[in-house]
């Protein structure tokens, strides 16, 4: 539901969201680390985005499988089928609506189970033409500016918020 609301918000500003989710187990404590990130990309920058995704996937040797659906319940059910009910399953999910269909890369256990931490940002930054901003530390703004951007997002998102 929130993904749909985000899509609607970004349509208003002529952007397309890049969704990615990293669901992994970290460290010897075996703590689950899962999060969904969304990066808005101007629709005018989307030319060649699918090829960028495929090139980056090949470069870091990740193989993705389309899960079908569009983030709806069918897509979520398909993800569960592919990953399984096993709570130790690890995966990376990637989607650009109408460009890259919802896809997952299953992360194997053990030493082969490596996933570049910044893979989703790598793809987004290549699409945007700013590969120097892959690492979040290159994007840090002064706290007042970050607070202003967060307030503006809250205000802009308010009409689309499914909780209101």
C-alpha positions in Angstrom: 0.0 0.0 0.0 2.8 2.4 0.9 4.7 1.5 -2.3 1.6 2.5 -4.3 1.3 5.8 -2.4 5.0 6.5 -3.0 4.5 5.8 -6.8 1.5 8.3 -6.8 3.6 11.0 -5.0 6.5 10.6 -7.3 4.2 10.8 -10.4 3.2 14.2 -9.2 6.8 15.4 -9.5 7.5 13.4 -12.7 9.7 10.9 -11.0 9.8 7.1 -10.9 10.7 5.3 -7.7 13.6 2.8 -7.5 12.6 0.2 -4.8 15.1 -2.1 -3.2 15.1 -4.3 -0.2 18.1 -6.0 1.4 17.1 -8.8 3.8 20.2 -10.4 5.3 21.5 -12.0 8.5 24.4 -10.0 9.9 27.3 -11.2 12.0 27.8 -14.1 14.4 24.8 -13.0 16.4 22.7 -13.9 13.4 20.6 -10.7 13.6 18.2 -10.1 10.7 18.8 -6.8 8.9 16.0 -5.9 6.5 15.0 -2.6 5.1 13.3 -1.2 2.0 14.7 1.9 0.4 13.2 4.1 -2.2 15.0 6.6 -4.4 13.1 9.0 -6.7 14.6 9.3 -10.2 13.3 11.9 -12.8 11.4 10.1 -15.5 13.6 11.9 -18.0 16.6 10.0 -16.7 15.1 6.5 -17.1 16.3 5.9 -20.6 18.5 2.9 -20.4 17.7 2.2 -16.8 17.0 -1.5 -17.4 20.3 -1.9 -19.1 22.1 -0.2 -16.2 20.4 -2.6 -13.8 21.5 -5.6 -15.9 25.0 -4.3 -16.4 25.5 -3.7 -12.7 24.0 -7.1 -11.8 26.4 -8.8 -14.2 29.4 -6.7 -13.0 28.9 -7.9 -9.4 27.7 -11.4 -10.4 24.2 -11.2 -9.1 21.5 -13.2 -10.8 17.9 -12.0 -10.5 14.7 -13.8 -11.0 11.5 -11.9 -11.8 8.9 -12.6 -9.2 5.9 -11.2 -11.2 3.3 -9.0 -9.8 3.7 -5.3 -9.2 4.3 -5.3 -5.4 0.7 -6.4 -4.9 -0.3 -9.4 -2.7 0.4 -11.7 -5.7 3.9 -10.4 -5.9 4.4 -10.8 -2.2 3.1 -14.3 -2.3 5.4 -15.1 -5.2 8.3 -13.7 -3.2 7.4 -16.0 -0.3 7.3 -19.0 -2.7 10.7 -18.2 -4.1 12.4 -17.4 -0.8 10.4 -19.9 1.2 9.0 -19.9 4.7 12.5 -20.4 6.1 13.2 -17.3 8.2 16.9 -17.7 7.5 16.5 -17.1 3.8 18.3 -14.0 2.6 17.6 -12.0 -0.5 17.8 -8.7 -2.3 14.7 -7.3 -4.0 14.8 -4.7 -6.8 12.1 -3.0 -8.8 11.6 0.1 -11.0 7.9 0.3 -11.9 7.3 -0.1 -15.7 11.1 -0.5 -16.2 12.5 -3.4 -14.2 9.9 -6.0 -13.0 10.0 -7.0 -9.3 13.0 -9.3 -9.1 15.0 -11.0 -6.4 18.5 -12.4 -5.9 18.6 -15.1 -3.4 21.7 -14.8 -1.2 23.3 -18.1 -0.5 24.6 -18.9 3.0 28.3 -19.0 3.6 31.2 -17.3 1.9 29.5 -17.1 -1.5 26.6 -15.2 0.2 28.1 -11.8 -0.4 26.0 -8.9 -1.5 27.5 -5.4 -2.2 26.0 -3.3 0.5 25.4 -0.4 -1.8 24.1 -2.3 -4.8 20.7 -0.6 -5.0 22.4 2.8 -4.7 25.0 1.8 -7.3 22.2 1.2 -9.8 20.3 4.4 -8.9 23.5 6.5 -9.1 24.5 5.1 -12.5 21.1 5.9 -13.8 21.4 9.5 -12.4 24.9 9.9 -13.7 26.4 10.5 -10.3 28.5 7.4 -9.4 30.5 9.4 -6.9 27.4 9.5 -4.6 27.0 5.7 -4.1 28.0 5.8 -0.5 25.6 7.6 1.8 28.4 9.5 3.4 28.8 11.4 0.2 25.2 12.6 0.5 25.2 13.9 4.0 23.7 17.4 4.3 23.8 19.8 7.3 21.2 18.8 9.9 19.0 21.9 9.3 18.8 21.2 5.6 18.0 17.5 6.2 15.3 18.5 8.6 13.8 20.9 6.0 13.8 18.2 3.4 12.2 15.7 5.7 9.5 18.2 6.6 8.9 18.9 2.9 8.6 15.2 2.2 6.1 14.7 5.0 4.0 17.7 3.7 4.1 16.4 0.1 3.3 12.8 1.1 0.4 13.7 3.4 -2.3 13.6 0.7 -1.1 10.1 -0.3 -0.6 8.7 3.2 -2.8 5.6 3.7 -2.8 6.1 7.5 -4.6 9.4 7.4 
